[in-house]
Amino acid sequence: MPKAFKALAFAPDSESGRLKNEVEENLHIRRKKLAVFVSGGGSNFKSLHEASLQGRIHGEVSVVVTDKPGCGGSEYANEKGIPVVCFPRRSSLPTALSPFDLITRLREFQVDFLLLAGFLKLVPVELVQAYPRSILNIHPSLLPSFGGKGYYGLKVHKAVIASGARYSGPTIHFVDEHFDTGRILAQRVVPVLAKDTPEELAARVLHEEHQLYVEVVEALCEERIVWRNDGVPLIRIKGRQDEYW
């Protein structure tokens, strides 16, 4: 679980008051609409969708965007009745959208936030400009290490092991015009074991991804992301105005 910069001890009455404040706070926040971008199996997408249905996330997945209509993530969306749109446009996908068409569709769905969950294409600058500070991505290494073009899937974990790094883990960051260079929002550390295979390390990192992404999107939808004067984003702990993780 995320740790605060400092810990506070709450008496029972104080704790009850804090929980009451959290409930009242959420009642005044509009439920957010989310677009999830997928290229593969969509396990992070499934975790986010399930958390939304359970009420953990104060938002709903309104649309799924994919560059591979037959991937597991888009098939899951079809099964759950979530609209799927194809992007980017190319000769093999004549029905896919251009960047401006995609922005129009997302606005039709009244999307608040874009969540990349294993989407392998570079997000075009038009989309970044249309949704400033509103696009998140999750990457399976501790950025800025082992990120950038070509670093995805098992390639990341193979590089981590080959480097001799003792720690890895997922990073969630805001998306800019380049691969994996946006402002880091959250990370979780996973040890790299002496005899790890890339598959074993990938499985442990993915387990943490599922938990971390849900926690971050929960904070995002509850409007608990704040920005320092130097442009670094922080996540405010629920019910605690001056504590962050």
C-alpha positions in Angstrom: 0.0 0.0 0.0 1.2 3.6 -0.6 2.9 5.3 2.3 2.3 8.9 3.3 5.1 11.4 3.7 4.3 11.3 7.4 2.0 9.1 9.4 -0.8 10.3 11.6 -2.5 8.4 14.5 -6.3 8.6 14.6 -8.5 8.0 17.6 -11.7 6.1 16.8 -13.8 9.3 16.8 -11.3 11.0 14.5 -11.2 8.0 12.2 -15.0 8.0 11.9 -15.0 11.6 11.1 -12.4 11.1 8.4 -14.4 8.3 6.8 -17.5 10.5 6.9 -15.6 13.3 5.2 -14.5 10.9 2.5 -18.0 9.8 1.7 -19.3 13.4 1.6 -16.4 14.4 -0.6 -17.1 11.8 -3.2 -20.8 12.7 -3.2 -19.9 16.1 -4.7 -17.6 14.7 -7.4 -19.1 13.8 -10.8 -18.5 10.2 -11.8 -15.8 10.2 -14.5 -16.0 8.7 -18.0 -12.9 6.7 -19.1 -11.4 5.6 -22.4 -9.1 2.6 -22.2 -6.5 2.0 -25.0 -5.4 -1.6 -25.5 -3.3 -3.6 -28.0 -3.1 -7.0 -26.3 -4.8 -9.2 -23.7 -6.1 -6.3 -21.7 -5.4 -7.6 -18.2 -5.0 -4.1 -16.7 -8.2 -3.0 -18.6 -10.1 -5.9 -17.0 -8.8 -4.9 -13.5 -9.9 -1.4 -14.0 -13.3 -2.4 -15.4 -13.9 -4.8 -12.5 -12.9 -2.1 -10.0 -15.4 0.3 -11.6 -18.2 -2.3 -11.4 -17.3 -2.9 -7.7 -17.5 0.8 -7.0 -13.8 1.2 -6.1 -13.3 3.6 -9.0 -15.7 6.6 -9.2 -15.9 6.2 -12.9 -16.9 4.0 -15.8 -15.2 2.7 -18.9 -17.2 4.3 -21.7 -15.2 3.3 -24.7 -12.2 1.1 -25.6 -9.7 2.2 -28.3 -7.5 -0.4 -30.0 -5.1 -0.7 -32.9 -5.8 -4.5 -33.0 -9.6 -5.2 -33.2 -9.1 -9.0 -32.5 -7.0 -8.6 -29.4 -8.1 -9.9 -26.0 -8.9 -6.5 -24.7 -11.2 -5.6 -27.5 -12.9 -9.0 -27.3 -13.5 -8.5 -23.6 -15.0 -5.1 -24.3 -17.3 -6.6 -26.9 -18.4 -9.2 -24.3 -19.2 -6.5 -21.8 -21.1 -4.3 -24.2 -18.4 -1.6 -24.2 -18.1 0.3 -27.5 -14.8 -0.3 -29.3 -13.2 2.0 -31.8 -10.2 1.4 -34.0 -7.1 3.7 -34.1 -4.9 4.6 -35.8 -6.1 4.5 -39.4 -4.1 2.4 -41.9 -4.7 0.4 -45.1 -5.5 -2.8 -43.3 -8.1 -1.0 -41.1 -10.1 1.2 -43.4 -12.7 1.9 -40.7 -10.1 3.1 -38.2 -10.0 6.7 -37.1 -7.6 9.6 -37.7 -6.4 11.5 -34.7 -9.0 14.3 -35.2 -11.8 11.7 -35.8 -10.8 10.0 -32.6 -10.9 13.2 -30.6 -14.4 13.8 -32.0 -15.5 10.3 -30.9 -14.1 10.7 -27.5 -15.9 14.0 -27.0 -19.1 12.3 -28.1 -18.6 9.8 -25.3 -17.8 12.8 -23.0 -14.6 11.1 -21.9 -12.7 12.7 -19.1 -9.5 10.6 -18.9 -7.6 8.3 -21.3 -5.9 5.3 -19.8 -3.3 3.4 -21.8 -3.3 -0.3 -20.8 -0.8 -2.1 -23.0 -1.4 0.2 -26.0 1.8 0.0 -28.2 1.3 2.9 -30.5 2.7 6.4 -29.9 -0.1 8.7 -28.9 -0.3 11.5 -31.4 0.4 15.1 -30.4 -3.1 16.1 -31.4 -4.5 13.8 -28.7 -2.0 15.0 -26.1 -3.0 18.6 -26.7 -6.7 17.8 -26.6 -6.4 16.1 -23.3 -3.7 17.9 -21.3 -2.8 16.2 -18.0 -5.6 13.6 -18.7 -3.8 10.7 -20.3 -2.1 8.0 -18.2 0.1 5.1 -19.2 1.5 2.1 -17.2 4.9 0.8 -18.0 6.5 -2.5 -16.6 9.7 -0.9 -15.3 10.9 1.8 -13.0 11.1 4.7 -15.4 13.2 6.4 -16.6 15.1 3.1 -16.8 14.2 0.6 -19.4 11.7 2.8 -21.2 11.3 4.3 -24.7 10.6 3.0 -28.1 11.0 -0.8 -28.4 10.8 -1.4 -24.6 7.5 -3.4 -24.1 6.4 -6.8 -22.9 9.1 -9.4 -22.2 11.7 -7.1 -23.8 11.6 -4.9 -20.8 12.1 -7.7 -18.3 14.9 -9.3 -20.3 16.7 -6.0 -20.3 16.2 -5.5 -16.6 17.6 -9.0 -15.7 20.5 -8.6 -18.2 21.5 -5.3 -16.6 21.9 -6.8 -13.1 19.3 -4.4 -11.6 18.1 -5.6 -8.2 14.7 -3.9 -8.4 12.1 -3.4 -11.0 8.3 -2.6 -10.9 5.5 -0.7 -12.6 5.4 3.0 -13.3 2.3 5.0 -14.0 3.0 8.3 -15.8 1.2 11.1 -17.6 1.6 10.8 -21.4 3.4 13.4 -23.5 4.4 13.4 -27.2 7.1 10.7 -26.7 7.4 7.1 -25.5 7.6 6.9 -21.7 8.9 10.4 -20.9 5.9 12.0 -19.3 5.8 13.0 -15.6 5.9 10.1 -13.3 2.8 9.8 -11.0 3.3 6.5 -9.1 5.7 3.5 -8.9 5.9 0.2 -7.0 9.1 -1.7 -6.3 9.4 -5.4 -7.2 12.7 -7.2 -6.3 14.6 -8.9 -9.1 15.5 -12.4 -7.8 18.9 -14.0 -8.6 17.4 -16.8 -10.7 14.5 -14.9 -12.2 13.4 -15.6 -15.8 11.8 -12.8 -17.8 8.5 -14.6 -17.5 8.7 -14.9 -13.7 9.7 -11.3 -13.2 6.9 -10.2 -15.7 4.3 -12.1 -13.6 5.3 -10.4 -10.4 5.4 -7.0 -11.9 2.0 -7.6 -13.6 0.5 -8.5 -10.3 1.6 -5.1 -8.9 0.4 -3.3 -12.0 -3.2 -4.5 -11.5 -3.3 -3.1 -8.0 -1.4 0.1 -8.6 -3.3 1.1 -11.7 -6.6 0.7 -9.9 -5.4 2.7 -6.9 -4.1 5.5 -9.2 -7.3 5.7 -11.3 -9.3 5.7 -8.1 -7.4 8.8 -7.0 -7.7 10.3 -10.5 -11.5 10.0 -10.6 -11.8 11.4 -7.0 -9.8 14.4 -8.1 -6.9 13.7 -5.7 -4.1 14.4 -8.1 -2.4 17.7 -7.4 0.6 19.4 -9.1 3.6 20.9 -7.4 4.9 24.2 -8.6 7.7 22.4 -10.4 5.2 20.4 -12.5 5.5 17.1 -10.5 2.1 15.4 -9.9 1.3 14.0 -6.5 -1.5 11.8 -5.2 -3.3 13.1 -2.1 -4.2 10.5 0.5 -8.0 10.2 0.7 -9.3 12.4 3.5 -6.0 13.9 4.3 -5.5 17.3 2.6 -1.8 17.7 3.3 -0.4 14.1 2.9 0.6 12.4 -0.3 2.0 9.2 -1.7 
